[in-house]
Structure formats: structure tokens, C-alpha cells
Amino acid sequence: MGSTLILKVRIFLKPLTPFLNQGKLYTPIASLSKTSQLPFSVRSLCTRDSDPNPRNSGQGFVRKSAFRGRDEAFWDDDGKGKGKAFTVRQKPAFPKSVFAAGTAKRTAEMLERKTALASQDDEPEERTTLKAERMQPPGRPLSAAAWRKLKEDNGNSERFAIQMMHTLFNSGAHLDIAKSLLTFVAMETGTLSYELLLRYLTLCVSGGHDSEVYDVYDIMQGSFPSLETGASSLFIKSFSRTERWREAINILHDLKKVFAPSQRNYSDVISAAMSHGDKTTAWALYEDLQEKGLSPNQDMWDALFKGEMQTHEDKGEQAEAMSQSEIQERLLGILLYMRNNQIYPRQSLASSIKSWFESLKQEKWTGSWTSSSPDGVCRCCGSTLESIQLTAEEYHQLKERVMSDVIEGRDVFKKTTPEELERFKAFVKKKAAFDVVVDGLNIANLHKDRRRLSETLLAVVSELKHQGLNVLVLGRKHMLRPSTSWDRHHMDRIRQQAHCFFTDNISEDDPFLLYATLHSGDHCKFVSRDLMRDHKACLPDGVSRRLFFKWQRGHQLVVDGPVVLGRRVRFQSVLSYDTIVQNSADSWHLPFDDTEDRSTHEVPQRWLCLTKNI
């Protein structure tokens, strides 16, 4: 049974039914032409805004809270791993690591706490003003007269209903309040706009009010010649979790005629098909998604693994369903996809994968949650994880890609000049292969005191020289001019202990650092706080970007702790093993993302170990 609101809306719409397009989607051009042919009174009853804002449609209203800290200046969190072949002084087992999951997030939180302490007695006056002016939702359903008064109290804005519906959604208000608002608008203006219905639909879907969604679907299908992606996505999401889930497939197919469905649209329908035992449809949609070049998401994978464990005796599994061996091949293919694309399953998906393996009675798999030792040995089964070092072929491939796309890319004149780059290449060619390349300006700025920049750089260079390493320091020419920041005596000592190359002051250091490090060979490390994300993004394909990130984690040295001239300098340990989905004849190792705050440059610290009992 529909609500009182829906009955009232249907009463408004009933006389106009012959004029409305029932249950059919059109292209945007056709939509405009057909709408313009309707009588004005019909078009005004349920209308789209003439200038819709695409940001205000569909799931765009759902608030996102996955904000992650990305501060690159401070790294303060626990990680794991220790390099074996490199002699730079490093902390022992499980020191801090810039690549450990959650580092950036916790660092950002630390900085926020410091900022809050510094300004706790100085709250901006504007914040209080905004709170006072913000539209407040009512605590109960209102009559038309009460809504009219509230509208007048809020300036009698033409967009009052839109803004209030948005406020009701943000505040998590009861659905009956939103219904009373729609009733007021319908009674006052005789029209419910597309945008207002879309916002009401968002509230219904987010709150799980699927029976209300059915009614909104009937109204919007009967009142508007087409539905855009926002509304279609919301209907797919809602229908997929009900007994009317097959209608979501129809909406998806209709959507494909006009727009490209999102991975979320596919995920909702695939999950519904698997949960209702229709594996054939689920896998067919999964293949369709891949053919369209869309990346599967983890909810989709979770549904596939869980669905294949269910007993279908009571659900009428189709006779043409795939064989067990074909299903197993497809699911293992998902794990290989994760490996090839360096995707880390979250813990809930890892649990489903573990359960599926353990359900293979004939093969007798056992899954365990574990971690790796600093030297890359699984603490559960004792097998050695894959090395972080690139193969000779991978190293050559990465070197060529970095040279062509990062160092000599289209924006070479933004980074340096061709003449300076050639001068640097000649300089590197004349020297013996370096063991360490230091980003001089970056490391000097470890110290906040501008008077101690050269002293900080000297302390780091002295530590590396003490280890017997052949060091290259990259800097800029202004560092050679004596000043309060750059002490002549310190700079002379740096030049005595290391090879130095000083670029023009307008040049970027990173291309030179990458060139020198890669040119010196796979043994060479580099010292910098820069996470190189911009340079990784310059690479043209996913394979090259993954190789770069693997190489970076195995070669970047990060200073750990305070730097004081005359004292030993410590560096975060470099992992000896790769963090990626791995498999052998009788085992799988999956690094899973057990945090909610992992940045893209960080890797998980926990593993799922799956071993076959022979």
C-alpha cells in the first residue's frame, strides 16, 4: 500500500496519464523534444529544472567520509620490514615506514591535534555565524500551514523545498517529515520537480525505504520521458536488494542504451543475482562489465565468492550453470586480477575468500591470518615471500619508461632545459656508479630552523659516507651562496665527502634524482621525503606505474628521527619482500587492507595465508 503522500500525488497525476510516457527511456535529445510537445499544464506538474546541476543528481548527495591525510612532511608510524643487502644504518625489526598503511592518516590527525591545541581559545566567529544561519529541520511532520510559515521564516526562497529536503537527508530525519514536505509542495504549487523527487528518492534509498522507492519509481516513470543516471542508479541499488531484483537488470539494460553504467550499477545487480542463486546471470554481467573496460569493485567480488559457497537446492539452480572447475578457474582469476593490478582486498573480502577456499573439501585448504617477518618469511607457513627487487627485464623496462615519460617527457622545459639535462648525463657518465643519491634541498628542509639547513644535509651525507658509500648530492646553485641557511664551511665538507651537482634554481630536482639512481643500477638507493606520486602518474600504463611503485619501495630511504650533526642518523628500513597477491602450487598469500585509512602510496601490513594440506 502506498503512503498518503503517494496517493495524493497520484490524484494530481491521474487526469494527465494519457499525456505521459509510460515506462520508457529516451535519449536526452528525444527527451527534450517529447517534453516540449506536452501541454504547459502537464509539463509543469512534474518538471525538471531548466538548468539542472549535474552535481545535484543521483548518488552525488550521499556524503563521503573517506578523507585521507596526505601530508608528506611528517612520517610517524609503525611499519614492517628490513632491507638485507643495503648497508645504510637502519632500525631493527618493524621500524617506522612511510609506506605502512595508515601512516599518512595518523600523521594528519597528529597535525590536526596540534593545530587544535594551538587555536582552542580562538574559534573563528564565522563558524558560529554559519551554525546560526543554517536551515534547521523540523522534528516532526508539519501541516501545509506550518511548512508555509517555516518557508517564510527562511526567506521564502523558491528553492526552499530543495534545500529543506537536502537538510532532511543530511540530518537523518524521519521519512514522514519528508513526506509532509512533498505534500505541502504538491498542494501549494501543483507540481513536484524532478530535482525534488530525486532528492526524496535519495533519502528513501539511503534509509532503506524500498517500498517507498517503488512508488517513486512509478511516479517518475509516468511523469518524465527519461531518467538520468542518478535516478537510474538509485533505482538499481534499491530494487537489487528486494524481491523485485530482476527489474534492476531491466533498468541496467535500459541505462546501457543511453549512458555507460557504472561499476556500482553492475555490482548491485551481480550481488542480487548471486544472492538469489542466479549464478549464470551474475557471471554474464561480470563478463559484460570487463568487456566494457570497467574495473570490478570489492563488493562485487565479495558477492561472487560468497555466492559460490551457498547451497542452491532450494533456489532452483539452473541446469546450464557452470561446472565446479570453471567456477574455480574464474574465482582464481579474480585473485590474479588483484595481483596484476596491485589491489588489496579489504578484510571482509579476504574473509569470504578464506571461507571459499576452506569449502573446497577435496583440496583441503586452511586459511590463517598472519604477518611477515622483517626478512619476508610468512609467520604461518614459513614460506618466503617474493622479493621486492625487480628482475633484470622489469628493471630495464622501468628505466626506459621513466627516461621517456618522466625525465624526457613533454613537460621537460618545465623541469629543466635540454642543455642542463645533457650536461647532467655527461656528469653521471664520467662518475662511477653511485650507491646513494640524495635530494639535497629536500633533506636539508627536514629541519624547520632555516639556519640549520646546511648542517642537516651535512649530517645525513656524513652518515652515508661513514657507511663507505659512493654518494651523489643533488642541489641547486643558490645553496652555494653563503647565507644564514647555507654555511660555506658545511657546504665545503659536503663537497669533500660526496659528488655534487647543482642545477639552476628554477629546475626540479626529481628528474635528475631518478635518472642518476636508475642509471647507477639496481643496487642504488635514493634519499628523499618526496613520495614521487606526480612522477608515477606520468607513466602511461598500469604496469609501468606498478613497477615504479615496487622499485620505489625497495630503493627509497627515509630519514627516521631527529638529525643532529655529529650523531648517527637512522633510516627507515627498506622491505626485502613485495606486498602483492602471491601464489605457488600449494599456497596463496594475500595482503589484506585491515585499515580504513590507507593512502594510495601505502601497503597493508597483514596477510591471509592459504595452504593446501597434502
N, C-alpha and C positions, 0 to 999 in steps of 0.2 A: 504494500500500500504506500502511495506517495504521501508526502507531508502536506499539511495545509497550504504551505507556500507553493508547492509544485502544482496543487490543484488550482490555485488562483492564477498562476502563470498560464496553465493550460487553458483556463477560461478565456484569458486575454488572447491566446493564440488560436483557439478553435475556429473562430469565424474566418481566419486567414489561411487555413490549411490548404485550400486549393491553389493558393498563390505560391506556396513554399516548396522548395525542392526537398524531397524526402529521401534520406539515406544515401546520398550520392556525393562523391568528392569530385571537385573540378580543379583544373589548373588555375593559377592565380589570374591569368588573363580572362579565361572563361568565367571565372567567379565574378570579376568586376563587371563584365558585360551583362551577365544574367541579373546581377543585383540592381543594375541601373534600370532594368526594364520593369521592376516591380513598382506598384503604386507607392507614392510617398508615404502614405499612412502605414503600409505594410513594412517598408524599409525602416521606418523609424521605430517600430515596436521592439525589434531586437536587432541592434545595429552594431557594426564595428566602428571604432573611432576612425575618422577620416585620415588621421596621421598617426598610425599605431607605432609605438616604440618597441622595437624587437626585444629590448632588454626586459620588457614587462610581460613577456609571454611564457607560457609553459612552466617548466621546472626552474626557470630563472628566479622565481620567487622563493624557492627553497633556500634557506640560508646555509651557507657553507662555513664550517668552523675549522677546516684543516689548514690553518695558518701555521707556517713553519718559520722558525728563525733561520736567517741565512747570514749571520754576522761572520765575517771572515777574519776579524782581527783578534778574536779571543777563542782559544780552543781549550776546553777544560774538562773533558770527560773520559771515562774509563773505556779502554778498548782492549784488544787482544792481539797477540802475535809478536814475533821477534824475528828479525832477519838473521840469516845464518852465515851468508857469505860475505857480508859487508862488515868492516871493522870499526865503523863510527860508534863512539860510545853511546849506548842505548840502555834504557831501563830494562830490568829483567821481566819476569812473567807478567803479562797483562797490564802493560802501562797504558797511558792515555793515547788515544788515536783520533786524529781528525776525521778518519773515515768510519769510526764506530757509530752505529745507529743511535740517534738521539742527541749527538754532540751539539749540533747547531741549535736544536730546540732548547736544550737545557742552558746553553750559553746565552741565548736570547732572554730566557727567563731570568737568569742571573743579572743581566744588564737592566732588565725591567725593574727588578727589585732594587737595584742600586739607584735607578732614576727615581723610583717612588720614594725611597728614603730621603733623597736629596730635595724632593719637592712636595713632601707630605703636608707641609704647612702653607702651601702656595697653590691651592687648587684654582684653575682658571675660572674666572667669573662667567665666561661664555658657556661652560658646561652646565652650570646651574640654570642659566637662562634658557638653554635648549630643553632641559628637562621640564621646565615650567611651561614652555610653549608646545611641547609635544602633545599630539592628539591622544586623549585618554579614552579607551574603550569602555562602554558601559558594562556593568557586572551582571546584567540580566537582559532578556529580550525586552524591547521597547515597543510601545504603540506608535502608530504613524505620527501622532501629535508630538510625542516625546522625541522621536527622531527629528522631526521638523525643527523643534526648539534647539536640539543639540547641533543641528546643521547651522542654524542662525548664530548660535554661540561661537561656532568655529569659523565665522566669516562668510557663511552662506556660499561657499565655493561650489562651482559647477562640478568639480571633481571630488566633492565630499564623500560620496559613496565609494569611489575607487580607493581613496586614501583610508577611509574607515575599514574597508574590507582588508586592506593590507595590514592595518593596525591589528585587526582581529586575528589575522594569521600569525603575526609576529608575537602576539601576547598569548597565543594558545587558547583563545576564548571558546566558549561552548558554541556548538554549531547552531543552537536555537537562536542565539543572538544574531548570527549572520543571516539566518532565515528571515528574522523580523526585519533586518535591514533591506533585504531583497523585496520583501512585501511592501515596505514603505516606498521604495523607488518605483516599483511597478504601479502602485496606486497613485503616486504623485505625478509621474511623467508618462505612464502608459508604455514604457519601454525599458528593456533590460539590455544594455550594451554588451557586445562580445567581450570586451575587456572585463567588465564587472562579472559576467558569468565565468570567465576564465579564472579570475581570482577566487571566486567562490568554489570553483572546481578544484583549484589547488588546495584550498583549505580542506575540502572533503577528502581528497586523496591522501594528503599528509596525515589526516586524522583517522584514516581507515574507515570512513563512512561510505562503504561501497554501494549500499542500496541507494543512497542519495546520488551517487555518481551515475547510476542507471538512469535516473530521472533527468539529470542534467544532460546526459548523452542524447536522450530522446528530444529534449528541447532544442539543443544546439544543432542536431542533425536536421530537425524540421524547420529551423529558423534561419540557418545560414547555408549558402550554397557550397561552402567548403570549410574544412577545418585545417588550421595550420599545424606545424609540427609540435608546438607547445601543447595544444589541446589533445592532439592525437597521442602524444607520448604519455600524457596523464591518463587518458582512457586505457591505453595499453597496459600501463602499470596497474591500474585498479582492476580491470577485467581479468588480468592474468592471475590474480590471487583469489578468484572466485570460481564458482561452478560454470560461469559463462566465459571461461578462459579461451575457448575456441574463437569467440568473437574478437579477441585480441589479435589472433592470427589474421582475421579478415581486415581489421584496421591496419595492421602492419603491411599487408599486401596492397591495400588502397594507398597507404602512405608512400610506398615504393613507386607508384605511378607518377607521383608529383615531386617528392623530395627523397633524399637519401636517408633512410632510417639510421638512428644512432646505435652504437653497440649496446647502450642501455635498453633500447627497444627490443633488440634481439635477446638480450639477457633475460628480460621479463618473460618473454614468450617461451624461450627454451626452458627456463626454470619451471614454468607452468606445465609444459608438455612432459617433462621428466617426472614431476611430482604426481601427474595423473597417469603415468605408465605408458605414455605415447613416445617411446624412445625413437621410433623411426622419424617422426616429425621433428623431434628435438635435434637429432643429428643432421637431418636435411637442412634445417635452419642454420645450424652451426657451419655447415659447408657453404651455404649461401653467404653468410657473413664473411668467411675467409675469402671467397671469390670476389667479394666487393672490396677487398683490401682493408677491412676493418679489423682492429685488434680486439681479440676476446678479452673480457674482464673476469675478475676472480669470482664474482657471484655466479657467472655462467659456468665456469669450471667446477665450482663447488656443487652446483646442481647436477652436473653430469656425473661426477664421482659418486655423489650420494644416490642419485637415481639408479645407477647401475648396481647398487647394493640392495635395492629394495626387492621384495618378492612381489611378482606381478600376477600371482594366481587369482587374486580377487579383482584384478584390474583389467583382465582381458588383454593380455599382451598379444600383439598382432603376430600372425603366423610368419610374416615376411621380416620379422625382426632379425637383426644381425646375429651372427654366431658369436659365441663367447670369445673366440680367438680374435675376431675382428674388433669387438668392443675393447678387448685388452690392448690391441695394437693402437687403437685411436686414443685411449687414455694415456698410454705411454708416450704417444706422440705429443700430448699436451705438455708432459714433463720435458720433452726435448725442445718444445717451443719455448718454455721458460728458460731453458739453458741457453738456447741460441739468441734469445733476446734479453738475457740477464734480468729476468723477472723473479722476484722473491715472493713466494706465496705467504699470505698472512697466516696466523696460527690456526684460524678456523678452517681455512682451506687445507692446510697441512694436516689437520686432524682428519678431515674427510679422506685425504689421500692415504693416510696411515690406515684408516679403517678399511678402505677398499683393498689395499694390499693384504691385510690380515684376513680378509674374507675369501681370498683365493686359497681354498682348502688344499688343493692338490699341490700347491707350491710351498705352502707353509712359511709365509713371511712373518717377521717380527719387527715391529717398529718401536723406536725408543727416542725420547727427547734427550739431546746431549749437547756437547760443545766440543771445540777443538783445542788441543794443547797448543802452546805457542809455536811449536815446530810443525804444526799441521797434521797431527795424528788424531783420528776420531777417538774420543774417550770411551765410546761404547764398544765398537768392534775392533779397534786397533789398526784399522787400515789408514794408509797415508793419503791425504787429500792432494788434489792436483796442484802443481807448482804455480806460483804467481808469475814465474818467468815466461816470457814469450818464446815460442820456438823460433828458429832462425828464419823460417818463412814468414811467420807473423811479424817478426821484428822488421824484416825488410819491407813488408807491405805497409806497416805503420810508418816507417821512416819516409817512404815515398809519398804517402798521403799527407803527412804533416808538412813535408817540404813543398808540395804543390798547392795545398789548400790552406795552410796556416801561415807559413813563412813567406811563400811567394804567391800568395793569393791575390784576388782582385783588389784588396784594400792595402796592398803593400806600401803605397805612398802615405797611408795614414799611420803606419807603424815605423817606417824608416824611409831611406832613399835607396834606390838600387845601387848607387855608388858605395854607400856605407855598408850595405849588406855584402857586397863583393869584397870590400876591404876586410870585413869580419871573417868571411870564408877563407881568405888568404891567411889571415892571422891564425885561425884554428888549424889550417892545414900544415903550417910550419911547426906547430907545437906537438908534443907527444900527447897521446890520448889522455884526457882528464879523468880523474876519479870522481870529482865532485865539482859541480857548477853552482855558484852562489849568486842569487839575486840580491846584489849589494844594497840597493836602496830599500828594497822590501824588508830585508833582515835588519838593517840599521834602524828602521822605524818600529822595531819591537819595543824600544824604549820610548815612553811618552815624553821624556825630557829632551827637548830639541838640542840641548847642549851635550848630549851623550850619544849622538848618532854614530859618530866615527868610532867611539870607544866600544859600542855594542857590536858593530861589524868586526872590529879587530878581535874581540873576544871569541866570536864564532870562527873566524878564519884561523886564529891561533889554535883552537881546539882541533880543527880538521888537519892542520899542519902537524900537530902533535901526534896524530894518528898515522903520520907518514904518507899522507895522500897528496896527489898532484891536484892542486886546487885552481880553478878559474873563478875570478870575481868579476861580475858584470856590473858596471855602474854608469853614471852619467858625468859629463865633463864638469858640471858645476861642483861635484864632490872634490875636485882637485883644487878649487879655490879656497884658501884658508878662511875660516869663519868660525863663529861660536859653535856651529854644528859639526864642522869638518876640520878637526885639528890636523895641522900639517904633519906632526910627529906620528900620529896614529895612521894617517894615510901612507906615510913612507914605510912604516912597519908592515902594513898590509901588502904593499907592492913588493916588499922583500920576501914575503912568505908565500905569495901566490901570483900567478899570472893575472893580469888585469886588462880589461878592455872597457874603455869609457866611450859611450855613444853620445850623439848630440842630445841636447837637453829636451828636444821635442820628440825624440824617438821612444818607442816602447821597448822594454827590456825582454819581455816574454819570448818573442820570436827568436832572439839571439840565444836565450837560455835553452829553448827547445832544440835549436839547431846544434849547439855545442854538445848538449847531453846526448842526443841521438847519434851524432857524428862520432862521438868518442867510443861508442859501443854499448852493449847491453849491461856491462858492469857499472857504468857511470850513473851516479845519483845526482839529484839537484836539491838545493835548499831554498825553500820559498814558503811563504804563507798563502800565496795565491793558489786557489783551487782549480784554476785553468778551465773553468766551465765555458767561458766565451770561446776559447780556442777549440775545445772539444766540439762545440756547436758548429764550428766552421767546417768540420769534416762532413763529407757528402752522404754518408750512409751509416746505417746502424752498426755494421760490422766494424768499420773503422773507429767509430766512437767507442764501442765496447773494448777494442784493442787498446785505444788510448787510455781509457779508464783503468784497465788492467795494468798497463805499463806504468801509469802514474802511481797507483797504489804500491807497486813494487819498487819504485825509484824515488819517490818524493820524501825528503827528510824535513821534519817539522821540529823546530826548537821546542823543548819541553821545560818549563820552569824559568826562573829568573836568569838573566845573563849578566855576569859580573866579570870584568876584566881581571885576570889572574886566577880565576876559579874554573873548574871543569864545567863544560857545557854539555847538557844532555839533550838527546833527540828522541822523539817518539820512535818506537820500534817499527820496522818495516815487516809486513807479513811475508811469510815464506810460501803461503798457500793461497789459492784462488777461492773467492767466495762466489760460487756458482753451482747450479744443479749438476751433480756428478753421478755417474753410474758405472758399474762393472758387471761381470756376468752374474754375480750373486749379491749385489748390494746397490742401493741408491742412497745418496746423501743430498738432502735439500736444506739449504739455508732458509729459514723462515723469518718473516718480519714480525717479531713479537713486541714491537713498539708501535705507537700511534704518532710518533714524531720523527720518523726517519726522513731526512732530506735526500735528494736525488744523488748526492755525491757520497752517501754513507751506505755501509753494508751491514747486514744483520750479524749478530754475534752468537745466535743459537742455531742448532741444526736438528733435523729429523734424520735419524739413521734407520734405514730399512735393510734388513739382512734376510737372505733365504736360508732356511735350515735344511742342510743337505743330509 
